[in-house]
Amino acid sequence: MKWITGIAVLCLAASAPVWGVDGERPNFLIVLGDDISASTIGCYGSDNPNTTPHIDQLAKESIRFTNMFVSQAVCGPARAELYTGLQPQRNGCNQNHKATKKGTLSIVHHLGKLGYRVGLTGKTHFKPASVYPFEKVKGFEANCNVKGIGKESWSSVEEFITRDADQPFCMVIASVHAHAPWDAGDTSRWELDQLKLPPHMVDTEETRHFFREYLAEVRLFDEQVRKAQALLEKAKLDENTVLIVLDENGAGMPCGKWTNYDWGVRSACLIKWPGLANGAFVTDALAQYCDIVPTLIEAAGGESPSNLDGKSLLPLLTGKTKKHREKAFFVYNSGPEGPPFSSRAVTDGRFKLMWNLTPKNLFAVRTINGFDYGYVDKKDPNRHVRKLYLSWLEKAKKDPAAEKMVQRFRKQPEFQLYDLNADPWEMNNLANNPEYSERLRELKESISGWMTQQEDNGKLKHEK
């Protein structure tokens, strides 16, 4: 029976289009960062030099997405979306640390049916195991909260990708850089007084210290990308392996991760695809993490299930179209600690609407400003990002500009509308400007329609 099943898989793959080199099905290598905002990366316009020289070079040989988004800027939901092709409300992981719905199929199932071996090394941050039965490959640090650089060995990764030349593979290298605590890497490349901070951040000594530490960890991720490329070349697999580099969700600082601001949901995405005729260009087409799975299924010779939220990117990658999505959608649900906070958002590529469904409630993240609702962090009362935020509060006592940035984070209005072309850092809220009332209405209707499609009532289980 196993022999018959194997023949069926091979026949299925042989009867469908193949997007590798010389008619072979391609391998897939995904290198995934952890809590990195795209704007930190050189080829995405980093204001600080020397962050990602290797990724920047790779970008010249790749398809670079300028409008790739994660649907929820939190580790667990971001990974669930990437691996299932379903957005948070439909896959069930719509809060951090929450399990994906049992019975959901992931990239492991989809590519496994097509004869691929599918492995992962490093950070997991998903459950249950039945949904994500990756072959666990040793070598990389799995604890994102590790102090220092953490372990990194490439020998098991090399064994996995070279194990069987006749069987294609999909490998995920899930880095823990640049997840906090930011205490690894070489910070000597940047002088504290020369750092350029994102406009929404309050300029304090603590902010500069931790932002530089964060940049050093981004550089560590860049090194891992370089080593991944070198490993493919060493194994002579670079000519038929699709290399995908993603930075996950935004930095774990105020207005990045845990929010629907662009600093949280906008993702870097580079795809180096040797089998494509035109494999290096920049696209502003709207895309989301859920689009990766159907793309790989189709490239592997399979047919993407119709129930996925994602759509194959192959028509875009092969030049058949220059557009992919009309809009990208986002969700944020707070965890069970603190006041409930629920937000939905949408962008059409230019305008972005954020709709706070709990406008009366304070926005609070346990690790940043949990003390606002009485949370006591017994594990790490002097947590890195909390020290950063406390320095903001101190400066806000005598600096109106700092107070404005603090309130931008803590108390979000019901509607925030931004023109991303004119205001990429989302500092000028147009929601109350009559000139944009029709735009706000149209985008609000889009969010309502998406919520209906996602069977999303906007409520959290811990709401009273």
C-alpha positions in Angstrom: 0.0 0.0 0.0 2.9 2.4 0.8 4.4 1.7 -2.6 1.1 2.4 -4.4 0.7 5.7 -2.4 4.2 6.8 -3.4 3.4 6.1 -7.1 0.2 8.1 -6.8 2.1 11.1 -5.3 4.7 10.9 -8.1 2.1 10.7 -10.8 0.2 13.7 -9.3 3.4 15.8 -9.2 4.4 14.7 -12.8 1.0 15.7 -14.2 1.1 19.3 -12.9 3.3 22.3 -13.8 6.8 22.2 -12.2 8.6 25.4 -11.2 12.1 24.1 -10.5 15.1 23.8 -12.8 15.2 21.3 -15.7 11.7 20.0 -14.8 12.6 19.0 -11.3 10.4 20.0 -8.4 12.1 22.7 -6.3 13.2 22.5 -2.8 12.1 25.2 -0.4 14.2 26.9 2.4 12.5 29.5 4.6 14.6 31.6 6.9 12.3 33.3 9.4 13.3 36.1 11.7 11.7 36.9 15.0 10.3 40.3 15.9 12.1 42.4 13.2 10.5 45.4 11.7 11.1 45.6 7.9 12.2 49.2 8.2 15.3 48.0 10.1 16.5 46.1 7.0 18.8 48.0 4.6 17.0 47.2 1.4 13.8 48.3 3.0 15.1 51.7 3.8 16.9 51.4 7.2 17.9 54.7 8.5 20.9 53.1 10.3 23.7 51.5 8.2 25.3 48.1 8.6 22.2 46.2 9.7 21.8 43.7 6.9 24.5 43.6 4.3 23.9 40.0 3.3 20.1 40.4 3.0 20.6 43.5 1.0 22.8 41.6 -1.5 20.3 38.8 -1.6 17.6 41.4 -2.5 19.4 42.2 -5.7 19.0 38.6 -6.8 15.4 38.1 -5.5 11.9 39.2 -5.8 11.4 41.8 -3.1 7.9 42.5 -1.8 7.3 46.0 -0.5 3.8 45.3 0.6 4.0 41.9 2.3 2.0 41.8 5.5 1.4 39.4 8.4 -2.2 39.4 9.5 -1.5 39.6 13.2 1.7 41.0 14.5 2.3 38.5 17.3 4.6 35.4 17.2 2.1 32.6 17.6 -0.6 33.9 15.2 2.0 35.0 12.6 3.5 31.5 12.5 0.2 29.8 12.4 -0.8 31.9 9.4 2.5 31.2 7.6 2.3 27.5 8.1 -1.5 26.9 7.5 -2.4 29.4 4.8 -5.3 30.5 7.0 -5.7 33.8 8.8 -5.9 34.0 12.6 -9.7 33.9 13.1 -10.1 30.9 10.8 -7.1 28.8 12.0 -8.0 29.5 15.6 -4.7 31.0 16.7 -5.9 34.6 17.1 -4.1 35.3 20.4 -0.5 34.7 21.3 0.1 31.2 22.7 -3.3 30.0 21.6 -3.6 26.6 19.8 -4.5 26.2 16.2 -7.8 24.3 15.7 -7.3 20.5 15.7 -7.7 19.0 12.3 -6.2 22.0 10.5 -3.8 21.1 7.8 -0.4 22.8 7.7 2.5 23.0 5.3 3.7 19.7 6.6 0.6 17.9 5.5 0.2 19.7 2.2 3.8 19.2 1.0 4.1 15.8 2.7 1.3 14.5 0.4 3.4 15.7 -2.6 6.4 13.6 -1.5 8.3 16.3 0.4 10.1 15.9 3.7 9.3 18.9 5.8 11.6 20.0 8.7 12.1 22.8 11.1 14.9 23.9 13.3 14.8 26.6 16.0 11.7 28.4 17.4 8.3 26.6 17.2 5.7 28.7 19.1 2.8 26.6 17.8 0.5 23.9 18.9 -0.9 21.2 18.7 1.7 18.8 17.4 -0.9 17.1 15.2 -1.3 20.3 13.2 2.4 20.9 12.9 4.2 17.5 12.6 7.5 19.0 11.4 10.5 16.8 11.5 12.4 18.5 14.3 15.9 19.2 13.2 18.5 19.9 16.0 20.9 22.7 15.9 19.2 26.0 16.5 18.0 27.8 19.6 14.3 27.2 20.3 13.9 29.5 23.3 13.2 33.0 22.0 13.8 34.4 25.5 17.3 33.0 25.7 20.0 35.3 27.1 22.9 35.8 24.7 23.2 34.4 21.2 21.9 30.9 22.0 23.0 27.7 20.3 23.5 27.5 16.5 24.8 24.5 14.7 24.3 23.8 11.0 25.3 20.1 10.8 21.8 18.7 11.4 20.4 21.2 8.9 23.0 20.0 6.3 22.1 16.4 7.0 18.4 17.1 6.5 18.8 18.9 3.1 21.3 16.4 1.7 19.7 13.2 3.0 18.1 12.0 -0.2 18.8 13.6 -3.6 15.7 12.0 -5.0 13.3 13.5 -2.5 12.6 17.3 -2.4 12.6 19.1 0.9 11.0 22.0 2.6 13.1 23.4 5.5 12.3 26.2 8.0 15.1 27.8 9.8 13.3 29.7 12.6 15.7 32.1 14.2 15.2 33.7 17.7 16.8 37.0 16.5 15.8 39.7 17.2 13.4 38.7 19.9 14.0 40.3 23.3 16.0 40.3 25.5 18.3 42.3 23.3 21.6 41.3 24.7 23.5 39.6 21.9 25.6 40.7 18.9 28.2 43.4 18.3 26.9 46.9 19.0 30.1 48.6 18.0 28.9 49.3 14.5 26.6 52.1 15.8 27.3 55.1 18.0 24.5 55.8 20.4 24.3 59.6 19.6 24.2 58.8 15.8 21.3 56.4 15.9 18.2 57.4 14.0 15.1 56.3 15.9 11.7 55.6 14.4 9.6 58.8 14.6 7.1 57.3 17.0 9.7 56.5 19.6 10.6 58.8 22.6 14.2 59.7 22.5 15.7 58.7 25.8 19.0 57.1 26.9 17.2 53.8 27.5 15.5 53.9 24.1 18.8 54.4 22.3 20.5 51.7 24.4 17.9 49.0 23.6 17.4 50.0 20.0 21.1 49.6 19.4 21.0 46.2 21.1 18.1 45.3 18.8 20.1 46.3 15.7 22.9 44.0 16.8 20.5 41.1 16.9 19.1 42.0 13.5 22.7 41.7 12.2 22.9 38.2 13.8 19.8 37.2 11.7 21.5 38.7 8.7 24.5 36.4 9.3 22.2 33.4 9.5 20.8 34.3 6.1 24.3 34.4 4.8 25.2 31.0 6.3 22.0 29.5 4.8 22.9 30.6 1.4 26.5 29.3 1.8 25.1 25.9 2.9 22.9 25.6 -0.2 25.9 26.4 -2.4 28.2 24.0 -0.5 25.6 21.2 -1.1 25.1 22.3 -4.7 21.4 22.8 -4.0 21.3 26.5 -4.7 20.2 26.1 -8.4 17.0 24.3 -7.5 16.1 25.6 -4.1 13.6 28.5 -3.6 15.0 30.6 -0.7 12.5 32.7 1.2 13.5 35.3 3.8 10.9 36.7 6.1 11.2 38.9 9.2 8.0 37.7 11.0 6.3 40.6 12.8 7.6 43.9 14.0 10.0 44.7 16.8 8.9 44.0 20.3 8.7 47.6 21.3 5.8 50.1 21.6 3.8 50.4 18.3 5.4 47.5 16.7 4.6 43.9 17.7 1.2 43.6 19.4 -0.3 46.3 17.2 -1.8 46.9 13.7 0.6 49.8 13.0 2.8 49.3 10.0 5.9 48.9 12.2 4.2 45.7 13.4 2.4 44.2 10.4 4.5 45.2 7.4 7.0 42.4 6.7 10.2 42.0 4.7 9.9 39.3 2.1 12.6 38.2 -0.4 12.1 35.2 -2.7 15.1 33.9 -4.6 13.6 31.5 -7.2 16.3 30.1 -9.6 13.7 28.4 -11.8 11.9 31.6 -12.8 12.9 33.4 -16.1 12.7 36.8 -14.4 13.8 36.1 -10.8 14.8 39.5 -9.6 12.4 42.4 -9.4 10.6 44.6 -6.9 6.8 44.4 -6.5 4.4 46.6 -4.7 1.6 44.0 -5.0 -0.3 43.4 -1.8 0.4 40.0 -0.2 0.1 38.3 3.1 1.7 35.4 5.0 -1.2 33.1 4.2 -0.2 33.3 0.5 3.1 31.4 1.0 1.6 27.9 1.6 -0.6 27.8 -1.6 2.4 29.2 -3.6 4.6 26.3 -2.5 1.8 23.7 -3.0 1.4 24.9 -6.6 5.1 25.0 -7.2 5.4 21.5 -5.9 2.9 20.3 -8.5 -0.1 20.2 -6.3 -3.5 22.0 -6.2 -4.1 24.5 -3.5 -7.2 23.7 -1.4 -10.1 26.1 -2.1 -10.7 26.8 1.6 -7.4 28.5 2.3 -7.3 32.3 2.8 -4.1 32.5 0.9 -3.7 32.7 -2.9 -0.8 31.4 -4.9 1.8 34.1 -5.7 3.0 32.2 -8.8 1.0 34.4 -11.3 2.8 37.4 -9.8 6.2 35.8 -9.6 6.1 34.6 -13.2 5.0 37.9 -14.6 1.5 37.0 -15.6 0.1 39.7 -13.4 1.4 42.7 -11.4 -1.4 42.7 -8.8 -2.3 40.1 -6.2 -4.7 41.4 -3.6 -7.0 44.4 -3.6 -6.6 44.8 0.2 -4.7 43.3 3.1 -6.4 42.8 6.5 -5.2 42.7 10.0 -6.4 41.7 13.5 -5.1 42.2 17.0 -6.6 40.5 20.1 -5.1 41.1 23.5 -4.3 38.2 25.8 -6.2 37.3 28.9 -4.2 39.6 31.1 -5.4 43.2 31.5 -8.2 45.1 29.8 -9.6 43.5 26.7 -8.4 45.1 23.5 -9.6 44.2 20.0 -8.7 45.9 16.8 -9.1 45.2 13.1 -7.4 47.0 10.2 -7.2 47.1 6.4 -5.0 48.7 3.7 -5.5 49.1 0.0 -1.8 49.9 -0.4 -2.2 53.6 0.1 -4.7 54.2 2.8 -4.9 52.3 6.1 -7.8 52.2 8.5 -7.4 50.9 12.0 -10.7 50.2 13.8 -10.5 49.9 17.6 -13.5 47.7 18.6 -12.8 48.5 22.3 -12.3 52.3 22.3 -13.1 52.7 26.0 -10.3 50.4 27.1 -6.7 51.2 27.7 -4.2 49.5 25.4 -1.8 47.5 27.5 0.8 44.8 26.8 1.8 42.8 29.8 5.6 43.0 29.1 5.6 46.7 28.3 3.0 48.5 30.4 1.3 45.8 32.4 1.7 47.9 35.6 -1.0 50.2 34.1 -3.5 47.5 35.2 -1.7 46.2 38.2 0.3 43.4 36.7 3.4 42.5 38.7 6.2 40.8 36.8 7.7 38.5 39.4 9.9 36.8 36.8 11.7 39.9 35.5 10.5 43.1 37.2 13.3 45.0 35.3 12.4 43.7 31.9 14.2 45.4 29.0 11.2 46.9 27.2 9.6 48.0 30.4 12.7 50.0 31.3 12.5 51.6 27.9 8.8 52.5 28.4 9.3 53.8 31.9 11.9 56.2 30.5 9.2 57.4 28.1 6.8 58.1 31.0 9.5 60.0 32.9 10.3 62.2 29.9 6.6 62.7 29.2 6.2 64.5 32.6 7.9 67.5 31.2 7.9 67.0 27.4 4.6 67.4 25.5 6.0 65.7 22.4 6.9 62.6 24.6 3.5 62.7 26.2 1.9 62.6 22.8 3.9 59.5 21.8 3.0 57.8 25.1 -0.7 58.5 24.6 -0.5 57.3 20.9 0.5 53.9 22.3 -1.7 53.7 25.4 -5.0 55.2 24.3 -6.0 54.5 20.7 -9.1 56.1 19.3 -11.9 54.2 17.6 -10.7 55.1 14.1 -7.3 55.8 12.7 -7.0 56.6 9.0 -3.6 57.2 7.4 -2.3 58.0 3.9 0.7 55.7 3.8 2.2 57.5 0.8 2.4 60.8 2.5 2.6 59.5 6.1 4.4 56.1 6.2 4.9 56.3 10.0 1.2 56.9 10.6 1.6 60.1 12.6 -1.3 62.1 11.1 -4.7 60.6 11.8 -7.2 61.6 9.0 -10.2 59.9 10.5 -11.9 63.1 11.6 -11.1 65.0 8.4 -14.3 65.4 6.4 -12.3 65.2 3.2 -11.7 61.5 3.9 -15.1 60.5 5.3 -16.0 58.5 2.2 -12.6 56.7 2.2 -13.2 55.8 5.9 -16.7 54.5 5.2 -15.5 52.3 2.3 -12.6 50.8 4.3 -14.8 50.3 7.3 -17.2 48.3 5.1 -14.3 46.3 3.8 -13.3 45.3 7.4 -16.9 44.4 8.2 -17.1 42.2 5.1 -13.8 40.5 6.0 -14.9 39.9 9.6 -18.0 38.2 8.2 -16.0 36.0 5.9 -13.7 35.1 8.8 -16.7 34.4 11.2 -15.2 37.1 13.5 -17.6 38.8 15.9 -14.8 41.0 17.3 -15.3 39.7 20.8 -12.7 38.1 23.1 -13.4 35.2 25.4 -12.1 37.2 28.4 -14.3 40.2 27.7 -16.8 41.0 30.5 
